[in-house]
Amino acid sequence: MTIPIFRDPRVVALEAELGRVMSAYDAVLDALPAAATDAAPEGQWSPVQIVWHLSKVQHWANGQLTAGAAALPPMSTVPPGPAPASILTLLDAFPIRDRSRRVQAPAAVHAPRGLALDAERARWREGRAVLVQTLQRIGPNLTNVRGEHPAVGTLSGWQWALWVAQHEERHLEQLREVVAATR
Protein backbone atom coordinates (compact mmCIF):
# COMPACT_ATOMS: atom_id res chain seq x y z
CA MET A 1 0.00 0.00 0.00
CA THR A 2 1.34 3.39 -0.99
CA ILE A 3 0.70 6.22 1.42
CA PRO A 4 -0.05 9.44 -0.46
CA ILE A 5 2.35 12.27 0.19
CA PHE A 6 0.76 15.53 1.26
CA ARG A 7 1.08 18.21 -1.39
CA ASP A 8 0.30 21.72 -0.24
CA PRO A 9 -2.55 22.93 -2.49
CA ARG A 10 -0.88 26.35 -2.71
CA VAL A 11 2.28 24.80 -4.14
CA VAL A 12 0.13 22.78 -6.54
CA ALA A 13 -1.61 26.00 -7.66
CA LEU A 14 1.73 27.77 -8.20
CA GLU A 15 3.10 24.80 -10.16
CA ALA A 16 0.00 24.88 -12.37
CA GLU A 17 0.34 28.63 -12.93
CA LEU A 18 4.02 28.29 -13.85
CA GLY A 19 3.10 25.44 -16.18
CA ARG A 20 0.28 27.42 -17.78
CA VAL A 21 2.60 30.30 -18.60
CA MET A 22 5.31 28.03 -19.99
CA SER A 23 2.71 26.29 -22.19
CA ALA A 24 1.70 29.67 -23.59
CA TYR A 25 5.36 30.28 -24.51
CA ASP A 26 5.56 26.85 -26.10
CA ALA A 27 2.62 27.72 -28.36
CA VAL A 28 4.38 30.86 -29.62
CA LEU A 29 7.92 29.46 -29.79
CA ASP A 30 6.94 26.17 -31.44
CA ALA A 31 5.35 28.11 -34.31
CA LEU A 32 8.36 30.40 -34.73
CA PRO A 33 10.40 29.92 -37.92
CA ALA A 34 14.07 29.16 -37.21
CA ALA A 35 15.13 32.37 -38.99
CA ALA A 36 13.05 34.46 -36.56
CA THR A 37 14.48 33.14 -33.28
CA ASP A 38 17.09 35.90 -33.01
CA ALA A 39 15.22 38.60 -34.95
CA ALA A 40 13.80 41.73 -33.35
CA PRO A 41 13.07 45.34 -34.22
CA GLU A 42 15.82 47.79 -33.27
CA GLY A 43 16.06 48.28 -29.53
CA GLN A 44 14.02 45.19 -28.64
CA TRP A 45 14.96 41.70 -27.52
CA SER A 46 14.62 38.77 -29.88
CA PRO A 47 12.64 35.66 -28.90
CA VAL A 48 15.78 33.77 -27.87
CA GLN A 49 16.97 36.75 -25.82
CA ILE A 50 13.62 36.85 -24.01
CA VAL A 51 13.91 33.15 -23.16
CA TRP A 52 17.50 33.65 -21.98
CA HIS A 53 16.32 36.53 -19.76
CA LEU A 54 13.48 34.45 -18.30
CA SER A 55 15.85 31.61 -17.48
CA LYS A 56 18.35 33.94 -15.83
CA VAL A 57 15.67 35.71 -13.77
CA GLN A 58 14.03 32.42 -12.77
CA HIS A 59 17.42 31.19 -11.53
CA TRP A 60 17.82 34.39 -9.50
CA ALA A 61 14.32 34.05 -7.99
CA ASN A 62 15.06 30.43 -7.06
CA GLY A 63 18.20 31.69 -5.34
CA GLN A 64 16.09 34.16 -3.35
CA LEU A 65 13.82 31.32 -2.21
CA THR A 66 16.71 29.03 -1.36
CA ALA A 67 18.56 31.73 0.59
CA GLY A 68 15.39 32.75 2.41
CA ALA A 69 14.70 29.16 3.42
CA ALA A 70 18.31 28.63 4.54
CA ALA A 71 18.06 31.69 6.79
CA LEU A 72 15.13 30.23 8.74
CA PRO A 73 15.73 28.67 12.16
CA PRO A 74 15.77 24.86 11.90
CA MET A 75 12.55 24.42 13.85
CA SER A 76 10.70 27.58 12.87
CA THR A 77 6.98 27.67 13.50
CA VAL A 78 4.97 27.87 10.30
CA PRO A 79 2.03 30.27 10.50
CA PRO A 80 -1.03 29.43 8.40
CA GLY A 81 -0.07 31.71 5.50
CA PRO A 82 -2.33 32.61 2.60
CA ALA A 83 -5.46 30.63 1.82
CA PRO A 84 -5.20 28.35 -1.22
CA ALA A 85 -7.99 30.27 -2.96
CA SER A 86 -6.01 33.51 -2.73
CA ILE A 87 -2.57 32.24 -3.73
CA LEU A 88 -2.76 33.61 -7.30
CA THR A 89 -3.86 37.06 -6.07
CA LEU A 90 -0.91 37.76 -3.75
CA LEU A 91 0.67 40.25 -6.15
CA ASP A 92 -2.48 42.00 -7.35
CA ALA A 93 -1.30 45.24 -5.70
CA PHE A 94 1.74 45.34 -8.01
CA PRO A 95 1.50 46.11 -11.75
CA ILE A 96 3.94 43.34 -12.74
CA ARG A 97 2.13 42.36 -15.95
CA ASP A 98 1.34 45.97 -16.91
CA ARG A 99 3.26 46.61 -20.15
CA SER A 100 2.19 50.26 -20.26
CA ARG A 101 4.85 50.87 -17.59
CA ARG A 102 8.34 50.64 -19.10
CA VAL A 103 10.78 48.78 -16.84
CA GLN A 104 14.51 48.74 -17.50
CA ALA A 105 16.00 45.36 -16.63
CA PRO A 106 19.40 45.39 -14.90
CA ALA A 107 22.37 44.86 -17.23
CA ALA A 108 23.09 41.46 -15.65
CA VAL A 109 19.90 40.07 -17.18
CA HIS A 110 20.36 41.50 -20.70
CA ALA A 111 20.94 38.64 -23.12
CA PRO A 112 23.62 38.61 -25.78
CA ARG A 113 22.80 37.99 -29.46
CA GLY A 114 23.56 34.77 -31.31
CA LEU A 115 22.07 32.30 -28.82
CA ALA A 116 20.45 29.00 -29.82
CA LEU A 117 16.75 28.91 -28.97
CA ASP A 118 16.64 25.14 -28.33
CA ALA A 119 19.50 25.35 -25.86
CA GLU A 120 17.98 28.34 -24.05
CA ARG A 121 14.57 26.69 -23.85
CA ALA A 122 16.19 23.56 -22.40
CA ARG A 123 18.07 25.66 -19.84
CA TRP A 124 14.85 27.46 -18.90
CA ARG A 125 12.98 24.14 -18.50
CA GLU A 126 15.76 22.68 -16.37
CA GLY A 127 15.63 25.77 -14.18
CA ARG A 128 11.85 25.42 -13.93
CA ALA A 129 12.22 21.86 -12.68
CA VAL A 130 14.66 23.10 -10.02
CA LEU A 131 12.27 25.91 -9.03
CA VAL A 132 9.37 23.47 -8.66
CA GLN A 133 11.56 21.16 -6.54
CA THR A 134 12.46 24.15 -4.36
CA LEU A 135 8.78 25.03 -3.89
CA GLN A 136 7.97 21.43 -2.99
CA ARG A 137 10.91 21.18 -0.60
CA ILE A 138 10.10 24.41 1.25
CA GLY A 139 6.33 23.81 1.12
CA PRO A 140 4.28 25.56 3.81
CA ASN A 141 7.43 27.25 5.10
CA LEU A 142 7.22 29.54 2.04
CA THR A 143 5.13 31.65 4.42
CA ASN A 144 8.26 32.37 6.47
CA VAL A 145 10.65 32.87 3.55
CA ARG A 146 11.44 36.50 2.77
CA GLY A 147 13.54 38.04 0.06
CA GLU A 148 14.12 41.50 -1.34
CA HIS A 149 13.04 42.36 -4.88
CA PRO A 150 14.61 45.60 -6.16
CA ALA A 151 11.40 46.92 -7.73
CA VAL A 152 8.71 45.46 -5.48
CA GLY A 153 10.30 45.23 -2.02
CA THR A 154 10.10 42.34 0.42
CA LEU A 155 8.30 39.28 -0.93
CA SER A 156 7.27 36.09 0.81
CA GLY A 157 8.19 32.76 -0.73
CA TRP A 158 4.67 32.43 -2.10
CA GLN A 159 4.97 35.83 -3.75
CA TRP A 160 8.39 35.02 -5.23
CA ALA A 161 7.00 31.95 -6.97
CA LEU A 162 4.00 33.89 -8.28
CA TRP A 163 6.27 36.75 -9.31
CA VAL A 164 8.18 34.38 -11.62
CA ALA A 165 4.95 33.48 -13.43
CA GLN A 166 3.76 37.09 -13.69
CA HIS A 167 7.17 38.32 -14.85
CA GLU A 168 7.05 35.68 -17.57
CA GLU A 169 3.54 36.76 -18.54
CA ARG A 170 4.78 40.30 -18.96
CA HIS A 171 7.46 39.08 -21.34
CA LEU A 172 5.00 36.80 -23.14
CA GLU A 173 3.24 39.91 -24.42
CA GLN A 174 6.62 41.32 -25.42
CA LEU A 175 7.39 38.07 -27.29
CA ARG A 176 4.09 38.25 -29.17
CA GLU A 177 4.80 41.87 -30.13
CA VAL A 178 8.30 41.02 -31.41
CA VAL A 179 7.06 38.04 -33.39
CA ALA A 180 4.30 40.13 -34.97
CA ALA A 181 6.75 42.92 -35.84
CA THR A 182 9.23 40.58 -37.54
CA ARG A 183 6.79 38.66 -39.77
C-alpha positions as CSV (number, residue, x, y, z in Angstrom):
1,M,0.0,0.0,0.0
2,T,1.3,3.4,-1.0
3,I,0.7,6.2,1.4
4,P,0.0,9.4,-0.5
5,I,2.4,12.3,0.2
6,F,0.8,15.5,1.3
7,R,1.1,18.2,-1.4
8,D,0.3,21.7,-0.2
9,P,-2.5,22.9,-2.5
10,R,-0.9,26.3,-2.7
11,V,2.3,24.8,-4.1
12,V,0.1,22.8,-6.5
13,A,-1.6,26.0,-7.7
14,L,1.7,27.8,-8.2
15,E,3.1,24.8,-10.2
16,A,0.0,24.9,-12.4
17,E,0.3,28.6,-12.9
18,L,4.0,28.3,-13.8
19,G,3.1,25.4,-16.2
20,R,0.3,27.4,-17.8
21,V,2.6,30.3,-18.6
22,M,5.3,28.0,-20.0
23,S,2.7,26.3,-22.2
24,A,1.7,29.7,-23.6
25,Y,5.4,30.3,-24.5
26,D,5.6,26.9,-26.1
27,A,2.6,27.7,-28.4
28,V,4.4,30.9,-29.6
29,L,7.9,29.5,-29.8
30,D,6.9,26.2,-31.4
31,A,5.4,28.1,-34.3
32,L,8.4,30.4,-34.7
33,P,10.4,29.9,-37.9
34,A,14.1,29.2,-37.2
35,A,15.1,32.4,-39.0
36,A,13.1,34.5,-36.6
37,T,14.5,33.1,-33.3
38,D,17.1,35.9,-33.0
39,A,15.2,38.6,-35.0
40,A,13.8,41.7,-33.3
41,P,13.1,45.3,-34.2
42,E,15.8,47.8,-33.3
43,G,16.1,48.3,-29.5
44,Q,14.0,45.2,-28.6
45,W,15.0,41.7,-27.5
46,S,14.6,38.8,-29.9
47,P,12.6,35.7,-28.9
48,V,15.8,33.8,-27.9
49,Q,17.0,36.7,-25.8
50,I,13.6,36.9,-24.0
51,V,13.9,33.2,-23.2
52,W,17.5,33.7,-22.0
53,H,16.3,36.5,-19.8
54,L,13.5,34.5,-18.3
55,S,15.9,31.6,-17.5
56,K,18.3,33.9,-15.8
57,V,15.7,35.7,-13.8
58,Q,14.0,32.4,-12.8
59,H,17.4,31.2,-11.5
60,W,17.8,34.4,-9.5
61,A,14.3,34.0,-8.0
62,N,15.1,30.4,-7.1
63,G,18.2,31.7,-5.3
64,Q,16.1,34.2,-3.4
65,L,13.8,31.3,-2.2
66,T,16.7,29.0,-1.4
67,A,18.6,31.7,0.6
68,G,15.4,32.8,2.4
69,A,14.7,29.2,3.4
70,A,18.3,28.6,4.5
71,A,18.1,31.7,6.8
72,L,15.1,30.2,8.7
73,P,15.7,28.7,12.2
74,P,15.8,24.9,11.9
75,M,12.6,24.4,13.9
76,S,10.7,27.6,12.9
77,T,7.0,27.7,13.5
78,V,5.0,27.9,10.3
79,P,2.0,30.3,10.5
80,P,-1.0,29.4,8.4
81,G,-0.1,31.7,5.5
82,P,-2.3,32.6,2.6
83,A,-5.5,30.6,1.8
84,P,-5.2,28.3,-1.2
85,A,-8.0,30.3,-3.0
86,S,-6.0,33.5,-2.7
87,I,-2.6,32.2,-3.7
88,L,-2.8,33.6,-7.3
89,T,-3.9,37.1,-6.1
90,L,-0.9,37.8,-3.8
91,L,0.7,40.3,-6.2
92,D,-2.5,42.0,-7.4
93,A,-1.3,45.2,-5.7
94,F,1.7,45.3,-8.0
95,P,1.5,46.1,-11.8
96,I,3.9,43.3,-12.7
97,R,2.1,42.4,-15.9
98,D,1.3,46.0,-16.9
99,R,3.3,46.6,-20.2
100,S,2.2,50.3,-20.3
101,R,4.9,50.9,-17.6
102,R,8.3,50.6,-19.1
103,V,10.8,48.8,-16.8
104,Q,14.5,48.7,-17.5
105,A,16.0,45.4,-16.6
106,P,19.4,45.4,-14.9
107,A,22.4,44.9,-17.2
108,A,23.1,41.5,-15.6
109,V,19.9,40.1,-17.2
110,H,20.4,41.5,-20.7
111,A,20.9,38.6,-23.1
112,P,23.6,38.6,-25.8
113,R,22.8,38.0,-29.5
114,G,23.6,34.8,-31.3
115,L,22.1,32.3,-28.8
116,A,20.5,29.0,-29.8
117,L,16.7,28.9,-29.0
118,D,16.6,25.1,-28.3
119,A,19.5,25.4,-25.9
120,E,18.0,28.3,-24.1
121,R,14.6,26.7,-23.8
122,A,16.2,23.6,-22.4
123,R,18.1,25.7,-19.8
124,W,14.8,27.5,-18.9
125,R,13.0,24.1,-18.5
126,E,15.8,22.7,-16.4
127,G,15.6,25.8,-14.2
128,R,11.8,25.4,-13.9
129,A,12.2,21.9,-12.7
130,V,14.7,23.1,-10.0
131,L,12.3,25.9,-9.0
132,V,9.4,23.5,-8.7
133,Q,11.6,21.2,-6.5
134,T,12.5,24.2,-4.4
135,L,8.8,25.0,-3.9
136,Q,8.0,21.4,-3.0
137,R,10.9,21.2,-0.6
138,I,10.1,24.4,1.3
139,G,6.3,23.8,1.1
140,P,4.3,25.6,3.8
141,N,7.4,27.3,5.1
142,L,7.2,29.5,2.0
143,T,5.1,31.6,4.4
144,N,8.3,32.4,6.5
145,V,10.7,32.9,3.6
146,R,11.4,36.5,2.8
147,G,13.5,38.0,0.1
148,E,14.1,41.5,-1.3
149,H,13.0,42.4,-4.9
150,P,14.6,45.6,-6.2
151,A,11.4,46.9,-7.7
152,V,8.7,45.5,-5.5
153,G,10.3,45.2,-2.0
154,T,10.1,42.3,0.4
155,L,8.3,39.3,-0.9
156,S,7.3,36.1,0.8
157,G,8.2,32.8,-0.7
158,W,4.7,32.4,-2.1
159,Q,5.0,35.8,-3.7
160,W,8.4,35.0,-5.2
161,A,7.0,31.9,-7.0
162,L,4.0,33.9,-8.3
163,W,6.3,36.8,-9.3
164,V,8.2,34.4,-11.6
165,A,4.9,33.5,-13.4
166,Q,3.8,37.1,-13.7
167,H,7.2,38.3,-14.8
168,E,7.1,35.7,-17.6
169,E,3.5,36.8,-18.5
170,R,4.8,40.3,-19.0
171,H,7.5,39.1,-21.3
172,L,5.0,36.8,-23.1
173,E,3.2,39.9,-24.4
174,Q,6.6,41.3,-25.4
175,L,7.4,38.1,-27.3
176,R,4.1,38.3,-29.2
177,E,4.8,41.9,-30.1
178,V,8.3,41.0,-31.4
179,V,7.1,38.0,-33.4
180,A,4.3,40.1,-35.0
181,A,6.8,42.9,-35.8
182,T,9.2,40.6,-37.5
183,R,6.8,38.7,-39.8
